[in-house]
Amino acid sequence: MNKNQLAEMMGISLKTLYNWEKEKPDLVRLINQGLALDESIEATREHLKKLEEIKGQASIGKFNLKKGI
């Protein structure tokens, strides 16, 4: 996500974001860490969904293992 997108998502101007980077770097760091955590949580949810699909396929005998893996 670029700075324009970040400012828009937060409902602030790009100038405000630049000012925060200078005057409140910890705030910007926390915002970025929160966004990274959100991305990590979403990726984990997707992995869990795939694992649940594999478990479901295995329990009904539709799980096909590829040879050579």
Secondary structure by P-SEA (a helix, b strand, c coil): ccaaaaaaaacccaaaaaaaaaccaaaaaaaaaaaaaaaaaaaaaaaaaaaaaaaaaaaaccccccccc
